[in-house]
Amino acid sequence: MNETRLHIEGMSCGHCVGRVRSTLQRIPGVEIVSLELGSAVVRYPEGETTPEAIARALTTDGYAATPQPA
């Protein structure tokens, strides 16, 4: 499993955290390591998804997300 940190803009409350959690849980193979206002750390299986694809899913749901360098 690979791990990445995501910077997530637009999260301002607990409801936002819940929406981001829901989005991440819908991505096959993604496991949430930590999630708080403005950031998340996730694990994902190599070959099934990428940090960029995970960020795109969040951006599509209204939260501008960018993978952060390790």
N, C-alpha and C positions, 0 to 999 in steps of 0.2 A: 504494500500500500504506500502511495505517495501522500505527502501532506503539503498543504498550501495555506497561506494566510490571505484573506481578502479584505481590502479596505472597502467599506460600504457606505455610500453617501445617502442621505435622506431618511435615515433611521432616527426617530426622535422620541419614541415611547415604547412601552411594552407591547402594544399592538403591532408595531413595526417589527419587533423582534419575532413575534409569533408568525407574521407573514413570511419573513425571511426563513425561519425554521421550516415552515411548510413547503416553501419552494425548494430548499435544499433537500428535504426528505423525499421529494418527488424525483430527484435525479438518481437513476439506478447506480448503486454501489457507493454513493457518497455517505460518509459518516461525519457527524458534527462532533468535533473535539471541544470547541468552545464557541460561544456566540454571545456578543454583547453589543450595545449601541455602537455602531460604526465599524465593527470588525467581526470576522469569523475565522476560525481555523477548522479546516475540514480535511479528511482523509478520503482518498479515492483510488480505485484500482487502475493501475497503468493499463492503457489500451482501451478502457471503457469510456473515459472522459478526460478532459483537460482542465486546468485552471481557467483558461479562457472561456471554455464552454460553460463552466459553472458560473463565471462572472456574467456571461451573456444571459443566462437564465434569470439571474437576479435583476439585471438591467431591464429585461423584458417585463418583469413584474413591478418595475417602477423604482428600483433602488440601484443607482449607478454604482457598479462594483468593478474593482480592478484587482488582479492578483498582485501580491507584493513579493519582491525578491526575498529569497531565503536568507 
